[in-house]
Amino acid sequence: MYEELLTEIGMTKSEIAVYFALLDLGSSTTGPIVKKSGIASGKAYLVLDKLSLKGLVTHSIKGGVKYFQAKTPERIIDYLNEKKNSFEEKQKEIEKIIPKLKAKYDEEKYKPLTEVYEGVKGFRTFYEWVLTELENGDSIEVLGVSGKVLGSFDSYLKGWNKERIKKGIKMKIIYNDDARNFGKDREKLRLTEVKYMKKDLETPAWIVIFKDYVVTIDAHKDPICFLIKNKESAESYKRYFQVIWNQARE
């Protein structure tokens, strides 16, 4: 039990063994210390030096021979207080540099992260990943889904929407006018709001917005999804989505 406590305050097993040996031996040269503690003879002076630095061992010279002696066990409390004071000083120094570290963190946080998902497999990988990023109560906004390309993915997206709803994820989606047939099915789903763009505002690609992500999807031939993670961009797109949503038709 003693060894576990002393280890927790920063003493090594060798230091503990040597300190306890000196408590038994009193004033001693290294030979008896090595024998009593069981440490390697080559480590004796290194361990004794460390204990001296901790203030737990002292030494004297008698007849040209160095003798070591343990200091009173109360010295362990002094050692703990010194560590505490040192820690508090380090804490003050760390507090001074926190603003610089925070500025660096914010700078990195706003650096865009980009990824590309290609092909049908990439399309599905992207949508499945979205479900791992979102949780109950989160929302996703989709803008400009075209009926010309949706037919190829409708079956997959129906299954995806079932999983989305199971997780409690809300969705607002604005379809192009030519996708009304698909939209009518989505209107019946829970946690789903549907509107339609005017014909003159139809888009060839659709945009997915959630959390700090904006994704542009071109699915006319081999689908390709361009993802960017950037908080400012996502917030800007969300505002843009809201403007279109307010103008869209039900």
Secondary structure, DSSP 8 states (H G I E B T S, - for coil): -HHHHHHHTT--HHHHHHHHHHHHH-SB-HHHHHHHH---GGGHHHHHHHHHHTTSEEEEEETTEEEEEE--TTHHHHHHHHHHHHHHHHHHHHHHHHHHHHHHHHHHHTS-EEEEEEHHHHHHHHHHHHHHH--TT-EEEEEEE-HHHHTTTHHHHHHHHHHHHHTT-EEEEEE-GGGHHHHHHHHTSTTEEEEE--GGG--SSEEEEETTEEEEEE-SSS-EEEEEE-HHHHHHHHHHHHHHHHH-B-
